[in-house]
């Protein structure tokens, strides 16, 4: 009887190696993803906080928030994937906020163009459409998972605002106010309200 190590080795030997095109596409995609680590979140930059988080920082905690979703009616695996890709376009077009002087329509088009570029970089893999479709689902905010992810995106932001206030002795009330009464899911609303109680009511 073959050992577990031998079985794993046999399984590895049965996998086809990556093609040159696949290797090239994967490298391109990985490098695009890496840019998120260097794109600073615009809202914090404009506000002048120190040690501004990157888009990658934001997406990572958003994915963890998705991971611990307690609503059994939501597809948790889809939520985690959606969290990982929801700001992926910003690796190419940057973090565009309402204060950037760009309309919602222009912002969507810029991000759509970026996602098409990213999709093209993965054309040699089975994941190109999945990543693009998850991003589109998030943008359209129609499905329960997309609506919940919109809540998590805002929830992660006010968590970060609370941290900046505590660490830097500053007041970031406008970030809380921009999300006030916008949370849809009972769980995210409860968490957000607890943050509001700790921050807005003390500022």
Beta strands, then each sheet from edge to edge (+ up, - down):
end
